[in-house]
Amino acid sequence: MRRQDPNDDAGLLRNCQYGQVDGAPVAVAVANSQFEADLIVGLLQSNGLDAAVSADDAGGQEPQLQLQGVRILVPPAEADAARKILADTEAEADAEADQPGD
């Protein structure tokens, strides 16, 4: 997973279908694939946040167009909480990877 570059917002939300929120959805992460993005969205939703996926891949018909990544979007009011959940999850996974094998 790549962190979203805050300066790379041109056209970011143009084609995202999203529920009613105050302000435009915010990208909190960029995944390498639709599958990874769906897992991240599920993690955020299981923690009580609204989250959606935005991919410029012709509605899934052209997955090779995902070279720019698949964005994970949340309402602006939930962006900080989402970033904290993602950072905590990444730190936990890194700690588990550093554990010696059984």
Buried (B, 14 or more C-beta within 10 A) or exposed (E): BEEBEEEEEEEBBEEBEBEEBEEBBBBBBBBEEBEBBBBBBEBBEEBEBBBBBBBBBEEEEEBEEBEEBBBBBBBEEBBEBBBEBBEEBEEEEEEEEEEEEE
